[in-house]
Amino acid sequence: MLIRELFERDPTRPIHPIASVKQHDPSIVYEELDEYVVTDHIRRDLTDILDRFLESRRGAVEDVCCWITGFFGSGKSLFLKILGYVLGNLSLDSEREGRIEAGRFFLNKHGLESYAPMLFKELKTFPLFINLLDVDAAREPSMTRIVYAELLKASGFSKIPWIAEIERTLHQAGLWVNFLELVQEKEGKSWERVRELILHA
């Protein structure tokens, strides 16, 4: 018997050494969800977070934050990333499973499916994945503005509030598609590209 035959999956396949909060390639995220090892300790912490999160259904709660600590390389970022995909029940396309709902897939895989009805029917969660190491604190010292900018970006708008407000107005007026087509026709580029050129001019 060869050593590789002892593994459930091919050990020579490409394995990503670092889990990045910015990496949202569906196949990679699916692999992270599918191969994540939920130890007894992680299960206790995960269920504790889910229980406290579900308490918010009844209104404001005192404990609104969660502090996750650990040594460098201990898996904090991956845990948070998976938590975001689970709470948001984000859709993923995978070669093995086809289209899946990340939250239901992960909870079912680890025997936590009893949380699904409350998490996905009674709550609607919109996760934001923000790496504060990428933020220039000198230029953007306000945490509120950082989170708001990422919320705008995740919603498909510009990270610049005044531009986002114009974009929202176009949406509400039913002129968004016409606007995109006009920009493409006049500039020969998508609005997203033109928007970036304006900001860096």
C-alpha positions as CSV (number, residue, x, y, z in Angstrom):
1,M,0.0,0.0,0.0
2,L,1.2,3.5,-0.8
3,I,1.1,6.3,1.7
4,R,-1.2,8.3,-0.6
5,E,-3.8,5.5,-0.5
6,L,-4.2,6.2,3.3
7,F,-5.7,9.6,2.6
8,E,-9.4,10.0,1.8
9,R,-8.5,12.6,-0.8
10,D,-5.6,13.0,-3.1
11,P,-2.8,14.6,-1.1
12,T,-1.0,15.8,-4.2
13,R,-3.9,18.1,-5.3
14,P,-3.3,21.8,-5.0
15,I,-3.7,22.9,-1.4
16,H,-4.0,26.5,-0.5
17,P,-1.6,27.2,2.4
18,I,-3.4,30.3,3.6
19,A,-7.1,31.0,4.0
20,S,-7.8,34.6,2.9
21,V,-10.8,36.6,3.8
22,K,-10.5,38.2,0.4
23,Q,-10.6,34.9,-1.5
24,H,-14.2,34.2,-2.6
25,D,-13.6,31.8,-5.5
26,P,-16.6,29.4,-5.2
27,S,-14.5,26.3,-5.7
28,I,-12.0,27.4,-3.0
29,V,-14.6,28.4,-0.5
30,Y,-16.4,25.1,-1.0
31,E,-13.2,23.3,-0.4
32,E,-12.6,25.2,2.8
33,L,-16.2,24.5,4.0
34,D,-16.0,20.8,3.0
35,E,-12.6,20.1,4.6
36,Y,-12.9,22.2,7.7
37,V,-12.3,20.1,10.8
38,V,-14.8,20.9,13.6
39,T,-13.1,19.8,16.8
40,D,-15.0,19.5,20.1
41,H,-13.6,22.9,21.2
42,I,-14.6,24.6,17.9
43,R,-18.0,23.0,18.1
44,R,-18.6,24.4,21.6
45,D,-17.5,27.9,20.5
46,L,-19.5,27.7,17.3
47,T,-22.7,26.7,18.9
48,D,-22.2,29.3,21.6
49,I,-21.9,32.0,18.9
50,L,-24.9,30.7,17.1
51,D,-27.0,30.6,20.3
52,R,-26.1,34.2,21.1
53,F,-26.7,35.3,17.6
54,L,-30.1,33.8,17.6
55,E,-31.0,35.7,20.7
56,S,-31.1,38.8,18.6
57,R,-34.4,37.6,17.1
58,R,-36.1,38.9,20.2
59,G,-34.6,42.3,20.1
60,A,-31.4,44.1,21.3
61,V,-29.1,42.0,23.5
62,E,-26.2,43.0,25.7
63,D,-23.6,40.8,24.1
64,V,-23.4,42.2,20.6
65,C,-19.8,41.3,19.9
66,C,-17.6,38.2,19.8
67,W,-13.9,38.2,20.5
68,I,-11.9,35.6,18.7
69,T,-8.2,35.2,19.7
70,G,-5.4,32.8,19.0
71,F,-1.8,32.5,17.9
72,F,-0.7,33.4,14.4
73,G,-1.8,30.7,12.1
74,S,-4.2,29.1,14.5
75,G,-7.2,29.4,12.1
76,K,-9.0,32.6,13.3
77,S,-9.5,34.0,9.8
78,L,-10.8,30.8,8.4
79,F,-13.2,30.3,11.3
80,L,-14.5,33.8,10.8
81,K,-14.8,33.4,7.0
82,I,-16.7,30.1,7.4
83,L,-18.9,31.7,10.1
84,G,-19.8,34.5,7.6
85,Y,-20.7,32.0,4.9
86,V,-22.8,30.0,7.3
87,L,-24.7,32.9,8.8
88,G,-25.3,34.4,5.4
89,N,-26.1,31.0,3.9
90,L,-24.3,32.2,0.7
91,S,-24.7,30.3,-2.5
92,L,-21.8,28.5,-4.0
93,D,-21.2,26.4,-7.1
94,S,-19.1,23.3,-6.6
95,E,-18.0,20.6,-9.0
96,R,-18.9,17.8,-6.6
97,E,-22.2,19.1,-5.2
98,G,-23.4,21.6,-7.8
99,R,-25.1,24.7,-6.4
100,I,-25.2,24.6,-2.6
101,E,-26.3,26.9,0.2
102,A,-23.1,27.3,2.3
103,G,-24.9,27.5,5.6
104,R,-27.2,24.5,5.2
105,F,-24.3,22.4,3.7
106,F,-22.0,23.1,6.6
107,L,-24.6,22.7,9.4
108,N,-25.8,19.4,7.9
109,K,-22.3,18.1,7.5
110,H,-21.5,18.7,11.2
111,G,-24.9,17.6,12.7
112,L,-26.0,21.2,13.5
113,E,-29.0,21.2,11.1
114,S,-31.4,22.1,13.9
115,Y,-30.1,25.7,13.7
116,A,-31.1,26.1,10.0
117,P,-34.8,27.0,10.4
118,M,-34.1,29.8,12.8
119,L,-31.0,31.1,11.1
120,F,-32.3,31.1,7.5
121,K,-36.1,31.6,7.9
122,E,-36.4,33.9,10.8
123,L,-33.2,36.0,10.1
124,K,-31.6,37.4,7.0
125,T,-27.9,37.9,7.5
126,F,-25.7,40.0,5.2
127,P,-22.0,39.2,6.0
128,L,-19.2,41.7,5.3
129,F,-15.7,40.4,4.9
130,I,-13.3,43.1,5.9
131,N,-9.5,42.8,6.4
132,L,-8.5,45.8,8.5
133,L,-4.8,45.2,7.6
134,D,-5.7,46.5,4.1
135,V,-7.1,49.8,5.5
136,D,-4.9,52.9,5.6
137,A,-5.7,54.1,9.2
138,A,-4.2,57.5,8.4
139,R,-6.7,58.1,5.6
140,E,-9.7,56.3,7.1
141,P,-9.5,56.3,10.9
142,S,-13.3,55.8,11.4
143,M,-14.5,52.2,11.9
144,T,-18.0,53.3,11.0
145,R,-16.9,54.7,7.6
146,I,-14.8,51.6,6.9
147,V,-17.8,49.3,7.5
148,Y,-20.1,51.6,5.6
149,A,-17.8,51.7,2.6
150,E,-17.6,47.9,2.5
151,L,-21.4,47.7,2.8
152,L,-21.8,50.0,-0.2
153,K,-19.3,47.9,-2.2
154,A,-21.0,44.6,-1.3
155,S,-24.3,46.1,-2.4
156,G,-22.9,46.9,-5.8
157,F,-22.4,50.7,-5.2
158,S,-19.3,52.9,-5.1
159,K,-17.4,52.9,-1.8
160,I,-17.6,56.7,-2.1
161,P,-20.8,57.8,-0.3
162,W,-21.7,60.7,-2.6
163,I,-21.3,58.6,-5.7
164,A,-23.2,55.7,-4.1
165,E,-26.1,58.1,-3.4
166,I,-26.3,59.1,-7.1
167,E,-26.2,55.4,-8.0
168,R,-29.0,54.6,-5.6
169,T,-31.1,57.5,-6.9
170,L,-30.7,56.1,-10.5
171,H,-31.8,52.7,-9.2
172,Q,-34.9,54.1,-7.5
173,A,-35.8,56.1,-10.6
174,G,-35.6,53.0,-12.8
175,L,-32.8,54.6,-14.8
176,W,-29.9,52.4,-13.8
177,V,-29.8,50.1,-16.8
178,N,-30.1,53.0,-19.2
179,F,-27.3,54.8,-17.4
180,L,-25.0,51.8,-17.6
181,E,-25.7,51.5,-21.3
182,L,-25.1,55.2,-21.9
183,V,-21.8,55.2,-20.1
184,Q,-20.7,52.1,-22.1
185,E,-21.7,53.8,-25.4
186,K,-20.1,57.1,-24.7
187,E,-16.9,56.0,-22.9
188,G,-16.4,52.5,-24.4
189,K,-15.9,51.2,-20.8
190,S,-18.2,49.9,-18.1
191,W,-19.4,52.3,-15.4
192,E,-17.4,50.4,-12.8
193,R,-14.2,51.0,-14.8
194,V,-15.1,54.7,-15.4
195,R,-15.9,55.1,-11.8
196,E,-12.4,53.9,-10.8
197,L,-10.7,56.2,-13.3
198,I,-12.6,59.2,-11.9
199,L,-11.6,58.4,-8.4
200,H,-7.9,58.0,-9.2
201,A,-7.7,60.9,-11.6
